[in-house]
Amino acid sequence: MEVQGRIKMVGETQSFGSNGFRKREIVVTTDEQYPQHIMVEFVQDKTDLLNNYQVGQQVKININLRGREWVNPQGETKYFNSIQGWRIEAAQPAGAGDAGMPPVPPADAFEPAGDLKEEDADDLPF
C-alpha cells in the first residue's frame, strides 16, 4: 500500500526504553477532493529515511497497516492501529510534468485524407 501527498510535518526521532527502540513520525496531506492528514511512523533503522525530506515536499510512502490488541488493568480488550512506513521517495505533484503522457506528434506528421467523395460514405464501417 502507499500514501501520496505533501509533507506537512516531520518529527524528531524519539527513543524509548533501554532496548533502543526508535520512532519518527511524518504527516502527509493527501491531494484529493477532501485532503487527509495521514500520520505515518518509521521505526528503528527506517527513521533515517526521513533525513532528506522536508515540509512542503511531494512524496510517496510505502506503508504497512499494523494492529495490536491490549488488555487494560480492568480486563477490557482494546485494539490499536498504526501506519508504518518502510520506504519514501520524492513524487511529482498530480498533473505536473508530462510523465505517463504519450508524445504529441508534430503537425506536419499527418497526411491529408485525399479526395473524399459522397458515394464513398457507404463504405464506412460505422
Beta strands, then each sheet from edge to edge (+ up, - down):
strand 1: 2-10
strand 2: 14-16
strand 3: 21-30
strand 4: 37-43
strand 5: 58-71
strand 6: 77-90
sheet 1: 2+ 3- 1+ 5- 6+
sheet 2: 2+ 3- 4+
end
